Amino acid sequence: MWRPALWPLPALRIGGRAYLAGDKNKGFERYFKEARRLLGYGEVVRREGPYRVALLEKEKEAPPLPPLWHTFKARLLDREFTFRHLPGVFSAGKVDPASLLLLEALKGEVGDLKGRSVLDLGAGYGALTLPLAHLGGEVTAVEDDWGSVLSLEESLRANGLRASVLHSDVDEALTEGARFDIIVTNPPFHVGGAVILDVAQAFVEAAAARLKPGGGFFSGG
């Protein structure tokens, strides 16, 4: 299996070398073992606390890369959506259960979204953005992972929907005075096997600053 972080490796010539660095608590060992299997040789050459540096050398031709774009369909709020995504994005291939639950809660709480401004914080490939745009919301989607941004734009095109998509660290790409009637988010709580609350906390703080008086904030998890 080619993990996206390893995609540059096929460009190596036979005998070419690459260095892989990372935290052993956040997936380094998995990536190192996969890279060594694909290229033929690898060893860890440096250790410092949880951090590792590995040297890899290409001894054999690696298998071809997988298709760049992947497609799946999901029925959300009584409509089937086509999602297009790049490998490695969160919840690739299926809609996250927390997003499904969040959408059902939104349907019961807010109903028609026509003319209402909606902010999707950490929008990913659009599991929330697309259905909310279909319901008539004027959706702004912010996402810091570039692969997810491209996936969201492609998914909107595939479904004939519109939303404002911004490459942004939390809400930094929004204008200073931007405020919204509804804010939704399904933030990440884990990186590898570790519980990480920093991103979720940043999303909550952004929502508090960006919500109009009387607006609604909905979070999955």
Buried (B, 14 or more C-beta within 10 A) or exposed (E): EBBEBBBEBBEBEEEEEBEBEBBBBBBBBEBBEBBBEBBBEBEBEEEEEEBBBBBBBBEEEBEEEEEEEBEEEBEBBEEEBBBBBBBBBBBBEEBBEBBBEBBEEBBEEBEEBEEBBBBBBBBBBBBBBBBBBBBEBBBBBBBBBEBBBBBBBBBBEBBEBEBBBBBBEBBEBBEEEEBBBBBBBBBBEEBEEEEBEEBBEBBBEBBEEBBEEEBBBBBBE
